[in-house]
Amino acid sequence: MAAQGRLVRLWQLPGQGRTLGLWRAEDTTQLGAVLEALPLSPWMTVETTPLSEHPNDPA
């Protein structure tokens, strides 16, 4: 996923057994498809929070 530009950053939260990921997608439908394609998808609980672009972001 990182090589495809979908996964930007992944953190394992200490002592919580949880993982936090920063993903890139065109829209929520595409993000949902990416997350459903993950091998552990049937056992995952997913919560998504859309982020807005920062006005000074050069990208």
Predicted model as a PDB file, atoms N, CA, C, CB and O in Angstrom, pLDDT in the B-factor column:
MODEL        1                                                                  
ATOM      1  N   MET A   1       0.809  -1.191   0.000  1.00 84.00           N  
ATOM      2  CA  MET A   1       0.000   0.000   0.000  1.00 84.00           C  
ATOM      3  C   MET A   1       0.860   1.267   0.000  1.00 84.00           C  
ATOM      4  CB  MET A   1      -0.924  -0.008   1.194  1.00 84.00           C  
ATOM      5  O   MET A   1       0.500   2.263  -0.626  1.00 84.00           O  
ATOM      6  N   ALA A   2       1.975   1.227   0.690  1.00 87.00           N  
ATOM      7  CA  ALA A   2       2.858   2.397   0.716  1.00 87.00           C  
ATOM      8  C   ALA A   2       3.455   2.642  -0.663  1.00 87.00           C  
ATOM      9  CB  ALA A   2       3.980   2.212   1.757  1.00 87.00           C  
ATOM     10  O   ALA A   2       3.556   3.789  -1.099  1.00 87.00           O  
ATOM     11  N   ALA A   3       3.850   1.580  -1.349  1.00 87.00           N  
ATOM     12  CA  ALA A   3       4.444   1.728  -2.677  1.00 87.00           C  
ATOM     13  C   ALA A   3       3.440   2.307  -3.672  1.00 87.00           C  
ATOM     14  CB  ALA A   3       4.963   0.379  -3.180  1.00 87.00           C  
ATOM     15  O   ALA A   3       3.831   2.968  -4.634  1.00 87.00           O  
ATOM     16  N   GLN A   4       2.161   2.064  -3.447  1.00 87.00           N  
ATOM     17  CA  GLN A   4       1.106   2.594  -4.314  1.00 87.00           C  
ATOM     18  C   GLN A   4       0.708   4.017  -3.934  1.00 87.00           C  
ATOM     19  CB  GLN A   4      -0.114   1.692  -4.261  1.00 87.00           C  
ATOM     20  O   GLN A   4      -0.090   4.648  -4.627  1.00 87.00           O  
ATOM     21  N   GLY A   5       1.265   4.522  -2.832  1.00 88.00           N  
ATOM     22  CA  GLY A   5       0.941   5.868  -2.388  1.00 88.00           C  
ATOM     23  C   GLY A   5      -0.316   5.954  -1.554  1.00 88.00           C  
ATOM     24  O   GLY A   5      -0.789   7.052  -1.265  1.00 88.00           O  
ATOM     25  N   ARG A   6      -0.867   4.821  -1.161  1.00 91.00           N  
ATOM     26  CA  ARG A   6      -2.101   4.815  -0.358  1.00 91.00           C  
ATOM     27  C   ARG A   6      -1.812   4.979   1.126  1.00 91.00           C  
ATOM     28  CB  ARG A   6      -2.877   3.520  -0.587  1.00 91.00           C  
ATOM     29  O   ARG A   6      -2.485   5.752   1.807  1.00 91.00           O  
ATOM     30  N   LEU A   7      -0.813   4.255   1.634  1.00 93.00           N  
ATOM     31  CA  LEU A   7      -0.453   4.334   3.050  1.00 93.00           C  
ATOM     32  C   LEU A   7       0.668   5.341   3.210  1.00 93.00           C  
ATOM     33  CB  LEU A   7      -0.032   2.943   3.609  1.00 93.00           C  
ATOM     34  O   LEU A   7       1.759   5.152   2.672  1.00 93.00           O  
ATOM     35  N   VAL A   8       0.407   6.407   3.944  1.00 93.00           N  
ATOM     36  CA  VAL A   8       1.384   7.468   4.131  1.00 93.00           C  
ATOM     37  C   VAL A   8       2.220   7.202   5.380  1.00 93.00           C  
ATOM     38  CB  VAL A   8       0.686   8.834   4.231  1.00 93.00           C  
ATOM     39  O   VAL A   8       3.443   7.345   5.360  1.00 93.00           O  
ATOM     40  N   ARG A   9       1.551   6.813   6.468  1.00 94.00           N  
ATOM     41  CA  ARG A   9       2.255   6.592   7.737  1.00 94.00           C  
ATOM     42  C   ARG A   9       1.447   5.624   8.577  1.00 94.00           C  
ATOM     43  CB  ARG A   9       2.483   7.933   8.504  1.00 94.00           C  
ATOM     44  O   ARG A   9       0.218   5.620   8.510  1.00 94.00           O  
ATOM     45  N   LEU A  10       2.127   4.796   9.375  1.00 93.00           N  
ATOM     46  CA  LEU A  10       1.456   3.826  10.236  1.00 93.00           C  
ATOM     47  C   LEU A  10       2.118   3.840  11.606  1.00 93.00           C  
ATOM     48  CB  LEU A  10       1.499   2.400   9.615  1.00 93.00           C  
ATOM     49  O   LEU A  10       3.339   3.732  11.712  1.00 93.00           O  
ATOM     50  N   TRP A  11       1.310   3.972  12.656  1.00 94.00           N  
ATOM     51  CA  TRP A  11       1.816   3.976  14.023  1.00 94.00           C  
ATOM     52  C   TRP A  11       1.130   2.875  14.806  1.00 94.00           C  
ATOM     53  CB  TRP A  11       1.596   5.351  14.699  1.00 94.00           C  
ATOM     54  O   TRP A  11      -0.065   2.636  14.627  1.00 94.00           O  
ATOM     55  N   GLN A  12       1.883   2.191  15.685  1.00 93.00           N  
ATOM     56  CA  GLN A  12       1.282   1.267  16.643  1.00 93.00           C  
ATOM     57  C   GLN A  12       1.206   2.003  17.972  1.00 93.00           C  
ATOM     58  CB  GLN A  12       2.109  -0.079  16.766  1.00 93.00           C  
ATOM     59  O   GLN A  12       2.230   2.442  18.494  1.00 93.00           O  
ATOM     60  N   LEU A  13       0.020   2.140  18.517  1.00 91.00           N  
ATOM     61  CA  LEU A  13      -0.170   2.890  19.750  1.00 91.00           C  
ATOM     62  C   LEU A  13       0.273   2.040  20.934  1.00 91.00           C  
ATOM     63  CB  LEU A  13      -1.647   3.327  19.910  1.00 91.00           C  
ATOM     64  O   LEU A  13      -0.239   0.936  21.119  1.00 91.00           O  
ATOM     65  N   PRO A  14       1.210   2.528  21.737  1.00 92.00           N  
ATOM     66  CA  PRO A  14       1.774   1.723  22.818  1.00 92.00           C  
ATOM     67  C   PRO A  14       0.737   1.367  23.883  1.00 92.00           C  
ATOM     68  CB  PRO A  14       2.930   2.461  23.459  1.00 92.00           C  
ATOM     69  O   PRO A  14      -0.041   2.212  24.327  1.00 92.00           O  
ATOM     70  N   GLY A  15       0.750   0.091  24.280  1.00 90.00           N  
ATOM     71  CA  GLY A  15      -0.097  -0.379  25.357  1.00 90.00           C  
ATOM     72  C   GLY A  15      -1.578  -0.454  25.049  1.00 90.00           C  
ATOM     73  O   GLY A  15      -2.373  -0.724  25.949  1.00 90.00           O  
ATOM     74  N   GLN A  16      -1.969  -0.225  23.820  1.00 86.00           N  
ATOM     75  CA  GLN A  16      -3.395  -0.218  23.485  1.00 86.00           C  
ATOM     76  C   GLN A  16      -3.794  -1.334  22.538  1.00 86.00           C  
ATOM     77  CB  GLN A  16      -3.768   1.099  22.878  1.00 86.00           C  
ATOM     78  O   GLN A  16      -4.981  -1.629  22.398  1.00 86.00           O  
ATOM     79  N   GLY A  17      -2.824  -1.957  21.885  1.00 85.00           N  
ATOM     80  CA  GLY A  17      -3.161  -2.975  20.898  1.00 85.00           C  
ATOM     81  C   GLY A  17      -3.881  -2.393  19.690  1.00 85.00           C  
ATOM     82  O   GLY A  17      -4.611  -3.099  18.993  1.00 85.00           O  
ATOM     83  N   ARG A  18      -3.675  -1.117  19.449  1.00 89.00           N  
ATOM     84  CA  ARG A  18      -4.332  -0.437  18.332  1.00 89.00           C  
ATOM     85  C   ARG A  18      -3.291   0.143  17.386  1.00 89.00           C  
ATOM     86  CB  ARG A  18      -5.269   0.676  18.843  1.00 89.00           C  
ATOM     87  O   ARG A  18      -2.142   0.373  17.763  1.00 89.00           O  
ATOM     88  N   THR A  19      -3.713   0.372  16.165  1.00 91.00           N  
ATOM     89  CA  THR A  19      -2.844   0.945  15.149  1.00 91.00           C  
ATOM     90  C   THR A  19      -3.537   2.165  14.560  1.00 91.00           C  
ATOM     91  CB  THR A  19      -2.500  -0.098  14.042  1.00 91.00           C  
ATOM     92  O   THR A  19      -4.754   2.178  14.375  1.00 91.00           O  
ATOM     93  N   LEU A  20      -2.744   3.185  14.272  1.00 91.00           N  
ATOM     94  CA  LEU A  20      -3.245   4.408  13.674  1.00 91.00           C  
ATOM     95  C   LEU A  20      -2.563   4.574  12.324  1.00 91.00           C  
ATOM     96  CB  LEU A  20      -2.994   5.646  14.599  1.00 91.00           C  
ATOM     97  O   LEU A  20      -1.336   4.527  12.241  1.00 91.00           O  
ATOM     98  N   GLY A  21      -3.341   4.766  11.274  1.00 92.00           N  
ATOM     99  CA  GLY A  21      -2.779   4.901   9.936  1.00 92.00           C  
ATOM    100  C   GLY A  21      -3.197   6.197   9.282  1.00 92.00           C  
ATOM    101  O   GLY A  21      -4.315   6.674   9.480  1.00 92.00           O  
ATOM    102  N   LEU A  22      -2.306   6.760   8.508  1.00 92.00           N  
ATOM    103  CA  LEU A  22      -2.602   7.927   7.683  1.00 92.00           C  
ATOM    104  C   LEU A  22      -2.634   7.435   6.246  1.00 92.00           C  
ATOM    105  CB  LEU A  22      -1.539   9.088   7.885  1.00 92.00           C  
ATOM    106  O   LEU A  22      -1.618   7.008   5.698  1.00 92.00           O  
ATOM    107  N   TRP A  23      -3.811   7.501   5.645  1.00 92.00           N  
ATOM    108  CA  TRP A  23      -4.033   6.961   4.299  1.00 92.00           C  
ATOM    109  C   TRP A  23      -4.362   8.089   3.338  1.00 92.00           C  
ATOM    110  CB  TRP A  23      -5.168   5.911   4.305  1.00 92.00           C  
ATOM    111  O   TRP A  23      -4.849   9.145   3.743  1.00 92.00           O  
ATOM    112  N   ARG A  24      -4.091   7.856   2.060  1.00 90.00           N  
ATOM    113  CA  ARG A  24      -4.408   8.838   1.019  1.00 90.00           C  
ATOM    114  C   ARG A  24      -5.352   8.178   0.006  1.00 90.00           C  
ATOM    115  CB  ARG A  24      -3.097   9.368   0.313  1.00 90.00           C  
ATOM    116  O   ARG A  24      -5.076   7.091  -0.501  1.00 90.00           O  
ATOM    117  N   ALA A  25      -6.471   8.856  -0.278  1.00 90.00           N  
ATOM    118  CA  ALA A  25      -7.443   8.361  -1.250  1.00 90.00           C  
ATOM    119  C   ALA A  25      -8.170   9.548  -1.865  1.00 90.00           C  
ATOM    120  CB  ALA A  25      -8.452   7.374  -0.587  1.00 90.00           C  
ATOM    121  O   ALA A  25      -8.198  10.634  -1.286  1.00 90.00           O  
ATOM    122  N   GLU A  26      -8.753   9.341  -3.027  1.00 88.00           N  
ATOM    123  CA  GLU A  26      -9.500  10.397  -3.720  1.00 88.00           C  
ATOM    124  C   GLU A  26     -10.803  10.724  -2.998  1.00 88.00           C  
ATOM    125  CB  GLU A  26      -9.796   9.979  -5.163  1.00 88.00           C  
ATOM    126  O   GLU A  26     -11.213  11.884  -2.954  1.00 88.00           O  
ATOM    127  N   ASP A  27     -11.457   9.707  -2.430  1.00 88.00           N  
ATOM    128  CA  ASP A  27     -12.724   9.915  -1.733  1.00 88.00           C  
ATOM    129  C   ASP A  27     -12.960   8.768  -0.754  1.00 88.00           C  
ATOM    130  CB  ASP A  27     -13.900  10.027  -2.742  1.00 88.00           C  
ATOM    131  O   ASP A  27     -12.151   7.845  -0.659  1.00 88.00           O  
ATOM    132  N   THR A  28     -14.070   8.835  -0.031  1.00 89.00           N  
ATOM    133  CA  THR A  28     -14.347   7.819   0.986  1.00 89.00           C  
ATOM    134  C   THR A  28     -14.608   6.446   0.369  1.00 89.00           C  
ATOM    135  CB  THR A  28     -15.542   8.238   1.833  1.00 89.00           C  
ATOM    136  O   THR A  28     -14.307   5.425   0.987  1.00 89.00           O  
ATOM    137  N   THR A  29     -15.158   6.411  -0.825  1.00 92.00           N  
ATOM    138  CA  THR A  29     -15.411   5.135  -1.496  1.00 92.00           C  
ATOM    139  C   THR A  29     -14.093   4.436  -1.808  1.00 92.00           C  
ATOM    140  CB  THR A  29     -16.226   5.350  -2.790  1.00 92.00           C  
ATOM    141  O   THR A  29     -13.956   3.235  -1.573  1.00 92.00           O  
ATOM    142  N   GLN A  30     -13.129   5.176  -2.332  1.00 93.00           N  
ATOM    143  CA  GLN A  30     -11.829   4.601  -2.644  1.00 93.00           C  
ATOM    144  C   GLN A  30     -11.113   4.152  -1.370  1.00 93.00           C  
ATOM    145  CB  GLN A  30     -10.970   5.611  -3.409  1.00 93.00           C  
ATOM    146  O   GLN A  30     -10.497   3.087  -1.351  1.00 93.00           O  
ATOM    147  N   LEU A  31     -11.188   4.945  -0.321  1.00 92.00           N  
ATOM    148  CA  LEU A  31     -10.557   4.569   0.931  1.00 92.00           C  
ATOM    149  C   LEU A  31     -11.185   3.306   1.495  1.00 92.00           C  
ATOM    150  CB  LEU A  31     -10.658   5.704   1.940  1.00 92.00           C  
ATOM    151  O   LEU A  31     -10.476   2.425   1.984  1.00 92.00           O  
ATOM    152  N   GLY A  32     -12.494   3.209   1.434  1.00 92.00           N  
ATOM    153  CA  GLY A  32     -13.176   2.002   1.894  1.00 92.00           C  
ATOM    154  C   GLY A  32     -12.722   0.767   1.142  1.00 92.00           C  
ATOM    155  O   GLY A  32     -12.521  -0.289   1.741  1.00 92.00           O  
ATOM    156  N   ALA A  33     -12.559   0.891  -0.168  1.00 93.00           N  
ATOM    157  CA  ALA A  33     -12.101  -0.240  -0.982  1.00 93.00           C  
ATOM    158  C   ALA A  33     -10.678  -0.637  -0.613  1.00 93.00           C  
ATOM    159  CB  ALA A  33     -12.178   0.106  -2.476  1.00 93.00           C  
ATOM    160  O   ALA A  33     -10.362  -1.825  -0.552  1.00 93.00           O  
ATOM    161  N   VAL A  34      -9.822   0.342  -0.368  1.00 92.00           N  
ATOM    162  CA  VAL A  34      -8.430   0.069   0.020  1.00 92.00           C  
ATOM    163  C   VAL A  34      -8.400  -0.670   1.354  1.00 92.00           C  
ATOM    164  CB  VAL A  34      -7.611   1.390   0.114  1.00 92.00           C  
ATOM    165  O   VAL A  34      -7.688  -1.664   1.496  1.00 92.00           O  
ATOM    166  N   LEU A  35      -9.157  -0.199   2.318  1.00 92.00           N  
ATOM    167  CA  LEU A  35      -9.160  -0.824   3.638  1.00 92.00           C  
ATOM    168  C   LEU A  35      -9.782  -2.216   3.613  1.00 92.00           C  
ATOM    169  CB  LEU A  35      -9.906   0.052   4.626  1.00 92.00           C  
ATOM    170  O   LEU A  35      -9.328  -3.107   4.331  1.00 92.00           O  
ATOM    171  N   GLU A  36     -10.813  -2.415   2.798  1.00 93.00           N  
ATOM    172  CA  GLU A  36     -11.430  -3.733   2.678  1.00 93.00           C  
ATOM    173  C   GLU A  36     -10.509  -4.737   1.997  1.00 93.00           C  
ATOM    174  CB  GLU A  36     -12.733  -3.630   1.910  1.00 93.00           C  
ATOM    175  O   GLU A  36     -10.670  -5.944   2.176  1.00 93.00           O  
ATOM    176  N   ALA A  37      -9.543  -4.251   1.215  1.00 92.00           N  
ATOM    177  CA  ALA A  37      -8.600  -5.141   0.529  1.00 92.00           C  
ATOM    178  C   ALA A  37      -7.495  -5.648   1.455  1.00 92.00           C  
ATOM    179  CB  ALA A  37      -7.978  -4.420  -0.656  1.00 92.00           C  
ATOM    180  O   ALA A  37      -6.745  -6.551   1.083  1.00 92.00           O  
ATOM    181  N   LEU A  38      -7.387  -5.080   2.651  1.00 92.00           N  
ATOM    182  CA  LEU A  38      -6.349  -5.528   3.581  1.00 92.00           C  
ATOM    183  C   LEU A  38      -6.641  -6.954   4.044  1.00 92.00           C  
ATOM    184  CB  LEU A  38      -6.254  -4.573   4.799  1.00 92.00           C  
ATOM    185  O   LEU A  38      -7.802  -7.303   4.257  1.00 92.00           O  
ATOM    186  N   PRO A  39      -5.613  -7.780   4.202  1.00 93.00           N  
ATOM    187  CA  PRO A  39      -5.824  -9.189   4.575  1.00 93.00           C  
ATOM    188  C   PRO A  39      -6.568  -9.374   5.901  1.00 93.00           C  
ATOM    189  CB  PRO A  39      -4.492  -9.890   4.657  1.00 93.00           C  
ATOM    190  O   PRO A  39      -7.319 -10.339   6.043  1.00 93.00           O  
ATOM    191  N   LEU A  40      -6.384  -8.492   6.858  1.00 91.00           N  
ATOM    192  CA  LEU A  40      -7.043  -8.633   8.162  1.00 91.00           C  
ATOM    193  C   LEU A  40      -8.374  -7.890   8.239  1.00 91.00           C  
ATOM    194  CB  LEU A  40      -6.128  -8.133   9.255  1.00 91.00           C  
ATOM    195  O   LEU A  40      -8.949  -7.760   9.320  1.00 91.00           O  
ATOM    196  N   SER A  41      -8.854  -7.414   7.126  1.00 92.00           N  
ATOM    197  CA  SER A  41     -10.078  -6.624   7.087  1.00 92.00           C  
ATOM    198  C   SER A  41     -11.257  -7.251   7.835  1.00 92.00           C  
ATOM    199  CB  SER A  41     -10.467  -6.397   5.671  1.00 92.00           C  
ATOM    200  O   SER A  41     -11.964  -6.533   8.543  1.00 92.00           O  
ATOM    201  N   PRO A  42     -11.498  -8.560   7.709  1.00 93.00           N  
ATOM    202  CA  PRO A  42     -12.654  -9.138   8.416  1.00 93.00           C  
ATOM    203  C   PRO A  42     -12.559  -9.017   9.943  1.00 93.00           C  
ATOM    204  CB  PRO A  42     -12.797 -10.599   8.041  1.00 93.00           C  
ATOM    205  O   PRO A  42     -13.582  -9.082  10.625  1.00 93.00           O  
ATOM    206  N   TRP A  43     -11.373  -8.846  10.478  1.00 93.00           N  
ATOM    207  CA  TRP A  43     -11.181  -8.790  11.919  1.00 93.00           C  
ATOM    208  C   TRP A  43     -10.897  -7.372  12.427  1.00 93.00           C  
ATOM    209  CB  TRP A  43     -10.052  -9.706  12.312  1.00 93.00           C  
ATOM    210  O   TRP A  43     -10.644  -7.180  13.617  1.00 93.00           O  
ATOM    211  N   MET A  44     -10.937  -6.396  11.547  1.00 91.00           N  
ATOM    212  CA  MET A  44     -10.605  -5.025  11.937  1.00 91.00           C  
ATOM    213  C   MET A  44     -11.852  -4.219  12.273  1.00 91.00           C  
ATOM    214  CB  MET A  44      -9.828  -4.334  10.825  1.00 91.00           C  
ATOM    215  O   MET A  44     -12.932  -4.447  11.726  1.00 91.00           O  
ATOM    216  N   THR A  45     -11.676  -3.283  13.176  1.00 91.00           N  
ATOM    217  CA  THR A  45     -12.663  -2.249  13.419  1.00 91.00           C  
ATOM    218  C   THR A  45     -12.030  -0.958  12.895  1.00 91.00           C  
ATOM    219  CB  THR A  45     -13.068  -2.147  14.963  1.00 91.00           C  
ATOM    220  O   THR A  45     -10.928  -0.593  13.306  1.00 91.00           O  
ATOM    221  N   VAL A  46     -12.719  -0.276  12.000  1.00 90.00           N  
ATOM    222  CA  VAL A  46     -12.150   0.901  11.341  1.00 90.00           C  
ATOM    223  C   VAL A  46     -12.964   2.132  11.700  1.00 90.00           C  
ATOM    224  CB  VAL A  46     -12.107   0.711   9.808  1.00 90.00           C  
ATOM    225  O   VAL A  46     -14.194   2.122  11.660  1.00 90.00           O  
ATOM    226  N   GLU A  47     -12.254   3.182  12.050  1.00 90.00           N  
ATOM    227  CA  GLU A  47     -12.874   4.493  12.261  1.00 90.00           C  
ATOM    228  C   GLU A  47     -12.103   5.477  11.399  1.00 90.00           C  
ATOM    229  CB  GLU A  47     -12.864   4.921  13.793  1.00 90.00           C  
ATOM    230  O   GLU A  47     -10.884   5.587  11.533  1.00 90.00           O  
ATOM    231  N   THR A  48     -12.784   6.191  10.522  1.00 89.00           N  
ATOM    232  CA  THR A  48     -12.104   7.140   9.642  1.00 89.00           C  
ATOM    233  C   THR A  48     -12.478   8.565  10.013  1.00 89.00           C  
ATOM    234  CB  THR A  48     -12.451   6.865   8.169  1.00 89.00           C  
ATOM    235  O   THR A  48     -13.617   8.858  10.376  1.00 89.00           O  
ATOM    236  N   THR A  49     -11.490   9.436   9.912  1.00 88.00           N  
ATOM    237  CA  THR A  49     -11.679  10.861  10.149  1.00 88.00           C  
ATOM    238  C   THR A  49     -11.105  11.600   8.949  1.00 88.00           C  
ATOM    239  CB  THR A  49     -10.997  11.324  11.490  1.00 88.00           C  
ATOM    240  O   THR A  49      -9.887  11.618   8.772  1.00 88.00           O  
ATOM    241  N   PRO A  50     -11.943  12.210   8.120  1.00 85.00           N  
ATOM    242  CA  PRO A  50     -11.433  12.941   6.963  1.00 85.00           C  
ATOM    243  C   PRO A  50     -10.629  14.168   7.409  1.00 85.00           C  
ATOM    244  CB  PRO A  50     -12.594  13.367   6.042  1.00 85.00           C  
ATOM    245  O   PRO A  50     -11.017  14.869   8.343  1.00 85.00           O  
ATOM    246  N   LEU A  51      -9.535  14.409   6.746  1.00 83.00           N  
ATOM    247  CA  LEU A  51      -8.692  15.562   7.023  1.00 83.00           C  
ATOM    248  C   LEU A  51      -8.795  16.556   5.877  1.00 83.00           C  
ATOM    249  CB  LEU A  51      -7.226  15.132   7.242  1.00 83.00           C  
ATOM    250  O   LEU A  51      -8.910  16.163   4.716  1.00 83.00           O  
ATOM    251  N   SER A  52      -8.754  17.817   6.194  1.00 82.00           N  
ATOM    252  CA  SER A  52      -8.776  18.835   5.145  1.00 82.00           C  
ATOM    253  C   SER A  52      -7.338  19.207   4.797  1.00 82.00           C  
ATOM    254  CB  SER A  52      -9.587  20.096   5.595  1.00 82.00           C  
ATOM    255  O   SER A  52      -6.416  19.004   5.586  1.00 82.00           O  
ATOM    256  N   GLU A  53      -7.175  19.752   3.603  1.00 81.00           N  
ATOM    257  CA  GLU A  53      -5.842  20.204   3.177  1.00 81.00           C  
ATOM    258  C   GLU A  53      -5.434  21.421   3.969  1.00 81.00           C  
ATOM    259  CB  GLU A  53      -5.818  20.520   1.668  1.00 81.00           C  
ATOM    260  O   GLU A  53      -6.253  22.294   4.256  1.00 81.00           O  
ATOM    261  N   HIS A  54      -4.164  21.476   4.320  1.00 84.00           N  
ATOM    262  CA  HIS A  54      -3.635  22.656   4.997  1.00 84.00           C  
ATOM    263  C   HIS A  54      -3.402  23.730   3.929  1.00 84.00           C  
ATOM    264  CB  HIS A  54      -2.303  22.325   5.787  1.00 84.00           C  
ATOM    265  O   HIS A  54      -2.888  23.417   2.855  1.00 84.00           O  
ATOM    266  N   PRO A  55      -3.766  24.982   4.198  1.00 86.00           N  
ATOM    267  CA  PRO A  55      -3.639  26.033   3.165  1.00 86.00           C  
ATOM    268  C   PRO A  55      -2.198  26.279   2.727  1.00 86.00           C  
ATOM    269  CB  PRO A  55      -4.226  27.334   3.680  1.00 86.00           C  
ATOM    270  O   PRO A  55      -1.987  26.789   1.626  1.00 86.00           O  
ATOM    271  N   ASN A  56      -1.214  25.944   3.526  1.00 86.00           N  
ATOM    272  CA  ASN A  56       0.184  26.161   3.158  1.00 86.00           C  
ATOM    273  C   ASN A  56       0.875  24.909   2.622  1.00 86.00           C  
ATOM    274  CB  ASN A  56       0.940  26.672   4.348  1.00 86.00           C  
ATOM    275  O   ASN A  56       2.088  24.913   2.411  1.00 86.00           O  
ATOM    276  N   ASP A  57       0.117  23.846   2.401  1.00 80.00           N  
ATOM    277  CA  ASP A  57       0.693  22.598   1.898  1.00 80.00           C  
ATOM    278  C   ASP A  57       1.116  22.785   0.435  1.00 80.00           C  
ATOM    279  CB  ASP A  57      -0.327  21.423   2.032  1.00 80.00           C  
ATOM    280  O   ASP A  57       0.280  23.101  -0.412  1.00 80.00           O  
ATOM    281  N   PRO A  58       2.391  22.594   0.135  1.00 77.00           N  
ATOM    282  CA  PRO A  58       2.849  22.806  -1.242  1.00 77.00           C  
ATOM    283  C   PRO A  58       2.341  21.755  -2.217  1.00 77.00           C  
ATOM    284  CB  PRO A  58       4.349  22.827  -1.280  1.00 77.00           C  
ATOM    285  O   PRO A  58       2.336  21.987  -3.426  1.00 77.00           O  
ATOM    286  N   ALA A  59       1.913  20.602  -1.711  1.00 67.00           N  
ATOM    287  CA  ALA A  59       1.424  19.542  -2.604  1.00 67.00           C  
ATOM    288  C   ALA A  59       0.049  19.897  -3.081  1.00 67.00           C  
ATOM    289  CB  ALA A  59       1.411  18.167  -1.902  1.00 67.00           C  
ATOM    290  O   ALA A  59      -0.554  19.143  -3.844  1.00 67.00           O  
TER     291      ALA A  59                                                      
ENDMDL                                                                          
END                                                                             
